[in-house]
Amino acid sequence: MEYGIPLDDPADPRLAALIGWVRGVLGPGELTVARASEDASFRRYFRFARGARTYIAMDAPPGREDCRAFVRIARGFRAAGLNVPEVLHENLEQGFLLLGDLGTELYRDALDESRVERLYGDALGALVVLQTCTDVARLELPPYDEVLLGRELEWFRRWFLGTHLGLELTAAERTLLDEAFATLIGAALEQPRVCVHRDYHSRNLLVTPTHNPGIVDFQDAVSGPVTYDLVSLLRDAYIAWPRPLVEEWALGYHDLACQSGILREEDEARFLRWFDLMGVQRHLKVAGIFARLYHRDGKDRYLADLPRVFGYLLEVSAHRPELGRLHEFLDARVVPAMDRKAGPDSGAR
């Protein structure tokens, strides 16, 4: 049964309040509701149907989530020409939004060898729009600066190495990580700054019949490095492609960025270095987030994707001389710990 959630579930008072609010803004008539999705935050999404039309309602509990950034960025992105959900109604005090529905076909489920070129072509085209047509100042985007980049990297040290794997680092290993983190942060800060979605990947892009792709989960957008969203897309935590193909796509975007004025100088080697090191920063962060989601929030479904994320880290750190010591640490210390950890409670390796 597609729409099977009770409309008056006493065990879920926020859902009952959300349903009451949606009924109030949509007016009288038969209404059905199903869970649409959850993400790694405290937000929940429900699909409401009235006749042939569907809507998405967001439940973002005040005190844990703030809808204002979502509303502001959604309207800014739509004004720039991006296909993001329209905000139809809002109740910021309760943390409820009623949005347009972009459909159910995620890129993650649609990507295969026969469709990948077209789908990624559309996504890269939208990324050009994101980076050239959005007003960072008007959207009040915070900077992806040294502090935020460093804080994210510390999640790897704390949650993945410490909490998940139980590793006690030596003084030399702590210094090694400090130096690697400084290299990654420096490479990020060298790059031209643009609007960064921050989670531009196959679970946040939807295949739509027109104006593809639909783009969601953008409320944490920042002003930051030009390669961040590109590496999120092409070295996705949820689907992997061969390195030569990924580099071909990345250099294709380099050309688009030069043509559109995002990059002022053509330098493919520098761009690929930025791309690689930005990916290592992101994947260290993601490993930390996935571990935190499991140990702090009780969400274990992300653990199955850790091997792919760690595979990127090993591959790229082996390829980049400035990350040679990090690669040795990952291979000699972290891989054996992951092998020991592997089991029914892990999913890592």
TORSEKE-698202 format. One record per atom (N, C-alpha, C): residue in one letter; x, y, z. Coordinates in steps of 0.02 Angstrom, whole numbers, plus 50000, padded with zeros to 5 digits. Example, Ala and Ser with C-alpha at 12.3 -4.5 7.8 and 13.67 -1.06 7.14 Angstrom:
% TORSEKE-698202
A506604971650390 A506154977550390 A506604983550390 S506424988850354 S506844994750357 S506455000250394 
% end
This chain:
% TORSEKE-698202
M500434994050000 M500005000050000 M500445006250000 E500365010549951 E500835016149943 E500755021149999 Y500155022850016 Y500035027850068 Y499735024350128 G500165022450175 G499925018250229 G500015021050298 I500205027350306 I500305030150373 I499645032450400 P499455030550461 P498825033050490 P498835040650496 L498265043750485 L498225050950488 L498125053550559 D498065049150607 D497955051350676 D498345046950724 D498985045750710 D499395041350750 D499565044750816 P499285042350873 P499425045650938 P500145044750960 A500505039950932 A501195038750952 A501675043850920 D501435047850874 D501865052650839 D501515059450838 P501545063150894 P501175069450897 P501415074650846 R502055074550828 R502275079450777 R501985077850710 L501935071450693 L501625069650629 L500885071650630 A500545070450687 A499845072450691 A499765079950682 A500225083850712 A500205091150705 A500355093150633 L500825089750601 L500985091250531 L500395089850486 I500065084250496 I499485082450455 I498925087550465 G498825089650527 G498315094650540 G498475101250505 W499115103150506 W499315109350472 W499225108750397 V499435103150368 V499355102150295 V498625102350276 R498195099150315 R497475099350301 R497225106550303 G497485110450350 G497265117250356 G497455121450295 V498075120550269 V498285124750212 V498005122250146 L497865115750141 L497595113150078 L496835113350075 G496505113950132 G495785114250132 G495475107350133 P494805107050132 P494455100650139 P494575095950080 G494515089550093 G494595084550041 G494975078650067 E494935073050031 E495275066950052 E496025067950047 L496385065550097 L497105066550100 L497425059950120 T497955057950085 T498345052050104 T499075054050113 V499435050150153 V500125052050170 V500555045850174 A501175046550152 A501675041250157 A502335044350176 R502755040550209 R503435042950222 R503805043650156 A504095049450144 A504475050550082 A505205048850092 S505515051550144 S506225050150156 S506425052950223 E506995050650246 E507345053650303 E508045055150280 D508375059750313 D509085060850297 D509495060250359 A510115062350355 A510575061350411 A510465066450467 S509995070950458 S509845075850510 S509225073550549 F508905078250583 F508285076850618 F507675078350577 R507775080350514 R507205081850470 R506875075350446 R506215075750436 R505845070250404 R505425073150348 Y505285068950298 Y504895071150240 Y504325066250229 F503735068950213 F503145064950200 F502835067150134 R502585062250097 R502245063750033 R501485063550045 F501165069150033 F500445069650039 F500135069449970 A499575066149964 A499225065749899 A498505067949908 R498285072049862 R497585073949857 R497395073249784 G497005068149769 G496855066649699 G497495064749663 A497615067849606 A498205066249566 A498815070349586 R498725075249629 R499285079649646 R499615077449711 T500275077849712 T500645076149772 T501055082149796 Y501205082049860 Y501595087349893 Y502095083949940 I502625087449956 I503095085150007 I503045089850067 A502955086850126 A502955090750188 A503585089250227 M503915094450249 M504515093650290 M504345094850363 D504585090250405 D504535091050478 D505235092250504 A505375098350527 A506035100150552 A505955102950622 P506035098750674 P505885100950742 P506275107150762 P505945112450783 P506295118450808 P506745116550866 G507315119750869 G507805118050920 G508325113250894 R508135109150845 R508605104550814 R508745106550742 E508255109250708 E508325111450638 E508025118350630 D508255121950580 D508005128650566 D507805129050493 C507155130050480 C506905130050412 C507075136450374 R507285141650409 R507365148050375 R507885147750320 A508435144350332 A508955143850280 A508685140050220 F508305134750232 F508015130950177 F507575135450133 V507135139250165 V506675143550128 V507055148750088 R507535152050121 R507915157250087 R508315154550028 I508645148850038 I509055146049984 I508625143149929 A508075139949947 A507625137249895 A507385142749849 R507185148249876 R506935153749834 R507495156849793 G508095157249823 G508665159849785 G508865155249728 F508865148849741 F509045144049689 F508525143949632 R507895144249651 R507375144449599 R507445150749557 A507595156349588 A507695162549551 A508285162049503 A508785158049521 A509365157149477 A509215152349420 G508655148849422 G508465144249369 G508585136949385 L508725135249448 L508835128349467 L508175124949485 N508145118549474 N507525114749486 N507525112049557 V507315116249603 V507255114349673 V506515114849693 P506315111549747 P505615111749767 P505375118849781 E504775120249757 E504455126649772 E504185126449844 V504315131749881 V504035132349948 V503335135149941 L502825130949954 L502125132849944 L501835136050007 H501995133250065 H501745135850128 H502285134650181 E502305138950232 E502805138150284 E502515139850352 N502755136250402 N502595137650472 N503255136950510 L503625142350513 L504305141950540 L504295140850616 E503765143150649 E503725142150721 E503675134650739 Q503275130950700 Q503215123850713 Q503735119650677 G504075122650628 G504565118850589 G504255114650534 F503725117250502 F503375113650449 F503435117650384 L503565114050329 L503545116950262 L503145112350217 L502765115350171 L502435111550118 L502765113450052 L503015108350017 L503435109449958 L503145106149897 G503345108549839 G503195104949777 G503565098249777 D503295093549738 D503565086749736 D503955085849671 L504595084249676 L505015083249617 L505035075949595 G504665071549629 G504635064549607 G505025059949652 T505115053749629 T505395048549671 T506015045149642 E506215046849581 E506775043249549 E507435046649565 L507805043849612 L508455046549630 L508975044849577 Y509465049349570 Y510035047749527 Y510365041149548 R510415039949613 R510735033849637 R510425027649606 D509775027649596 D509425021849568 D509415021849492 A509535027549462 A509485028149389 A510155027649353 L510695028749388 L511355028949356 L511575021949335 D511695021049270 D512015015149244 D512405017149182 E512745012449151 E513185014249096 E512815017349037 S512185015649029 S511805018248972 S511545025348984 R511505027549048 R511205034049062 R511685038949096 V512265036449117 V512685040649159 V512925046949124 E513105046449061 E513365052349026 E512835057849023 R512215055949006 R511685061049002 R511525063849071 L511445059449121 L511255061849187 L511795066149218 Y512425064049212 Y512965068249239 Y513035074649198 G512915074249133 G512925080349093 G512425085449118 D511825083149134 D511315087649161 D511535090449229 A511805086049272 A512015088149339 A512585093149336 L513055092149289 L513615096849283 L513375103449254 G512895103249209 G512605109449184 G512255113349239 A511895109849282 A511575113149339 A512095115949387 L512655112449394 L513175114849439 L513485121349413 V513545122049348 V513785128449320 V513305134049340 V512655132749334 V512155137749353 V512215139349427 L512285134249468 L512355135149540 L512945139749556 Q513505138849520 Q514115142549535 Q514145149449503 T513735150549452 T513785156949417 T513185161549428 C512605158649445 C511985162649445 C511685163749515 T511995161049566 T511735162049633 T512115167649668 D511755171449708 D512025177249743 D512215175049814 V512845173749825 V513075171149889 V512905175949946 A513005182449934 A512875187449986 A512135187650003 R511715187849952 R510985188249965 R510735182050000 L511015176249983 L510805170050015 L511085169350086 E511535173950106 E511825174050173 E512185167450188 L512575165150139 L512925158750148 L513535159750191 P513635155550241 P514235156050282 P514845153850243 P515445155850262 P516045153850225 P516255146850244 Y516475143050194 Y516795136550206 Y517525138150220 D517665140250280 D518315142950297 D518745137850333 E519335140150356 E519805135650389 E519505132350451 V519105136150487 V518805133550549 V518325127850533 L517875128950485 L517385123750468 L517715117750436 L518185118850391 L518535113250360 L518895109050413 G519225112350460 G519575108850512 G519125105150559 R518555108250576 R518075104950620 R517825098450589 E517685098550524 E517445092550490 E517975087050490 L518605088950479 L519135083950479 L519215080750548 E519095084550600 E519145081750667 E518625076350681 W518065076550644 W517565071250651 W517865064450633 F518315064350583 F518655058150565 F519075055650623 R519465060150653 R519905058150707 R519485055750768 R518975059550784 R518595057950845 R518125052050835 W517695052450784 W517155047650778 W517355041250742 F517745041950688 F517935035950650 F518515032350682 L519065036050693 L519655032750721 L519545030950795 G519295035750833 G519225034750905 G518625030550924 T518025033050910 T517425029750933 T517285023350894 H517345023450828 H517155017750788 H517685012250789 L518305014150778 L518835009050774 L519205008150841 G519125012650887 G519455011950952 G520205012750949 L520455016550901 L521175017550895 L521425022950944 E521965021550978 E522305026551019 E522925028850981 L522925035050961 L523455037550917 L524075039350958 T524645037950928 T525275040150957 T525375047650943 A525845050650978 A525995057650966 A526205058750893 A526595054150865 A526805054850796 A526215054350748 E525735050050763 E525145049350720 E524705055550725 R524645058350784 R524255064550790 R524575070150750 T525245070550753 T525595075650714 T525505074350639 L525555068150618 L525465066350548 L524775068650523 L524255067350563 L523575069450543 L523525077050542 D523825080450591 D523815087750591 D524115090450526 E524675087550505 E525005089950445 E524595088450382 A524305082550379 A523875080750322 A523265085350319 F522965086650377 F522375091050378 F522565098050355 A523145100450375 A523365107150353 A523465107450278 T523735102050249 T523805101750176 T523135102050141 L522655098150166 L521995097950135 L521635104650142 I521685107750199 I521365114250210 I521685119450165 G522355119350160 G522695124150118 G522485123650045 A522405117350020 A522185116449951 A521485118949941 A521055118049990 A520365120449985 A520335128049982 L520745131250024 L520725138550028 L521055141849968 E521465138149930 E521765140949869 E521255142049813 Q520705138549817 Q520245138149760 Q519775144249756 P519555145849695 P519035150949688 P518415149049729 R518095154149758 R517515152949801 R516875153849761 V516425149149771 V515785149049736 V515245146849786 C514625146849763 C514095143849802 C514185136249803 V514185133249861 V514295126049869 V513665122949900 H513355118349864 H512775114749889 H512955110949953 R513525107449950 R513835103950006 R513635096550011 D513125094449975 D512945087349972 D512665085749902 Y513045087649852 Y512815087149782 Y512995080249756 H512565075249771 H512715068349753 H512075064649735 S512145058249721 S511605054449689 S510995053349732 R511035054449797 R510455053849839 R510085060449848 N510375065849824 N510055072449828 N509895075349760 L509965071249707 L509775073249640 L509235068449616 L508705071249586 L508155067249562 L508105067849486 V507935062349454 V507815062349382 V507125065249370 T507085070549332 T506445073849318 T506335074049242 P505705073849220 P505575073649147 P505795079949111 T505785085549145 T506025091849116 T506465095249167 H506925099349143 H507355103449187 H507735098949236 N507975093349211 N508365088649252 N509045091749271 P509285090549333 P508995086549387 P508595090749436 G508155087349474 G507875090449533 G508405090149588 I508455095549626 I508985096249677 I508665097249745 V508865093249794 V508595093849862 V509165094149913 D508985095049976 D509455094750033 D510015099850027 F509825105950013 F510315111250000 F510355116350057 Q510025115050112 Q509965120150164 Q510615121650200 D511125117350191 D511775118550223 D512285121650175 A512035124850122 A512485127850072 A512945133050104 V513535133650074 V514055138250099 V514385141550040 S514815146350054 S515255149250004 S515935145950012 G516145142149960 G516745138349969 G517085136149905 P517505130949909 P517945129149853 P517575126649791 V517845128349734 V517515126949671 V517445119449657 T517895115349683 T517865108149667 T517445104049716 Y517185107149768 Y516865103249820 Y516255099449794 D515785102849762 D515195099449737 D515365094649680 L515865096449642 L516075092049586 L516315085349612 V516735085449664 V516985079049690 V516435075349728 S515965078949758 S515395075649790 S514995071549739 L514925074249679 L514555070949627 L514935065249596 L515565066449579 L515935061549539 L516295056249581 R516435057849644 R516685052649690 R516175051949746 D515605049649726 D515005049149768 D515095043549820 A514885044849881 A514925039649933 A514475033649918 Y514005034449871 Y513505029249860 Y513565025649792 I514025027949750 I514135024649686 I514825026649661 A515185021949631 A515875023349610 A515965021849536 W516435025649506 W516605024849435 W517365024349429 P517625021549374 P518345020949366 P518695027749367 R519295027849395 R519655034149402 R519755037749335 P519965034349280 P520045038049217 P519415041549194 L518845038349203 L518215041349184 L518055047349227 V518165046649293 V518045052249339 V518475058249320 E519115057049305 E519555062549287 E519345065749220 E519105061649174 E518855064449111 E518265069049123 W517795066949166 W517225071249182 W517455077549219 A517925076749266 A518165082549304 A518485087649258 L518885085349210 L519205089949164 L518705093049115 G518175089349099 G517635092249060 G517315098049098 Y517245097249163 Y516965102749203 Y517465108549207 H518105106949211 H518625112149210 H518525116549149 D518405113449091 D518305117449030 D517675121649034 L517135118749060 L516515122649068 L516625128549115 A516995127349169 A517115132549218 A517535138249189 C518005136449146 C518405141649113 C517975145649064 Q517555142149027 Q517125145548978 Q516615150149011 S516385148249070 S515865152249103 S516145157449150 G516805157749158 G517115162849200 G517185160749273 I517005154649290 I517095152249359 I517845151749374 L518225149249325 L518955149049329 L519245154149281 R519725157849304 R520025162949261 R520655160649225 E520945155149248 E521545152449216 E521445145049202 E521665142949143 E521635135849126 E522255132349154 D522155127549197 D522705123849226 D522425117149248 E522445112249203 E522125105849216 E522465102149274 A523135102449277 A523485098849329 A523305101649398 R523295108249404 R523105111249468 R522385109649486 F521955109749437 F521245108249450 F521155101149475 L521505096349444 L521455089349467 L521755088549537 R522275092249552 R522545091949620 R522025094649670 W521735100349654 W521195102949697 W520645097749706 F520435094849650 F519895089949650 F520065083949695 D520675081349687 D520875075549727 D520905077149801 L521235082749819 L521315084349889 L520655086449921 M520225089649882 M519565091349908 M519165084949922 G519245080049878 G518905073649890 G519155070149952 V519805070549966 V520065067350027 V519775070850088 Q519755077550087 Q519445081050143 Q518725078850153 R518355078450098 R517645076550104 R517575069450129 H517975064850105 H517875057950123 H518115056450195 L518625060050218 L518795059550289 L518205061950331 K517925067550312 K517345070150347 K516765065250345 V516625062450286 V516055057950279 V516145051750322 A516755049050324 A516875043250367 A516715044950440 G516905050950461 G516745053150528 G516005053850539 I515655056650490 I514925057650496 I514575050950499 F514765046250455 F514435039750455 F514535036150522 A515135036750551 A515255033750616 A514845037150670 R514795043750666 R514405047450716 R513665045750711 L513415045150650 L512705043350642 L512555036650674 Y513025032050670 Y512925025550700 Y512975025850777 H513515028450801 H513655028050873 H513255033150913 R513125038950886 R512755044050924 R512005043850911 D511825042750847 D511125043450827 D510775036850813 G511145031250816 G510825024750806 G510625023250734 K510935026650686 K510775025650615 K511335021550584 D511205015250569 D511735010750546 D511755009850471 R511275012550434 R511245011050362 R511815014050323 Y512155019050351 Y512705022150315 Y513355018050320 L513395013450368 L514005009650377 L514175005450316 A513665003250280 A513794999050221 A514165002850167 D514165009450169 D514505013550118 D515205015450139 L515415013750200 L516085015550222 L516635012450179 P516575006150157 P517115003450115 P517235007550051 R516715010050021 R516795014049960 R517145020549977 V516935023750031 V517245030050052 V517975028950068 F518125023550104 F518825022350122 F519235020350061 G518925017050013 G519275015449951 G519515021649915 Y519085026949913 Y519305033249884 Y519915036049921 L519895035749987 L520445038450026 L521105034950011 L521085028250007 L521685024549991 L521935026049920 E521475026149873 E521665027249803 E521985034049793 V521665039249818 V521905046049804 V522535047549845 S522555045349907 S523155046749947 S523765043049919 A523665037349886 A524225033849854 A524455037549792 H524005041349761 H524145044749698 H524485051549708 R524385054549767 R524625061349780 R525225061149828 P525835063049805 P526425062549848 P526355066349913 E526025072049913 E525965075949975 E525535072550027 L525185067150008 L524785063250055 L525095056450068 G525735055650052 G526055049150059 G526055046550130 R526205050750178 R526215048550248 R525505046950273 L525025050750250 L524325049150267 L524145042350239 H524345041050177 H524195034550146 H524505028850187 E525135029750207 E525465024550247 E525095023250313 F524865028550344 F524485027850407 F523825024250394 L523465026250343 L522825023050328 L522915015650312 D523435014150273 D523545007250252 D523805002850309 A524265005550348 A524585001350399 A524205001050465 R523865006450483 R523525006650548 R522765006050543 V522475009550494 V521745009850492 V521445003750458 V521735001550403 V521464995750369 V521434989550414 P521974987950451 P521934982150497 P521394983150550 A521314989250575 A520794990450625 A520104989550595 M520014991550533 M519374990550499 M519234983150489 D519764979350471 D519674972150463 D519474968850528 R519764971050583 R519574968250648 R518864970150667 K518664976250647 K517994978750664 K517454975450623 A517624973250562 A517114970650516 A516714965150550 G516054965450542 G515624960650573 G514904963150570 P514454960050605 P513744961750600 P513574968750623 D514014971850665 D513874978550689 D514244983850650 S514554981950594 S514984986850562 S514774988550492 G514944984350444 G514874986150374 G515504989250347 A515994990850389 A516614993750365 A517064988150341 R517244988450278 R517644983450244 R517314976650246 
% end
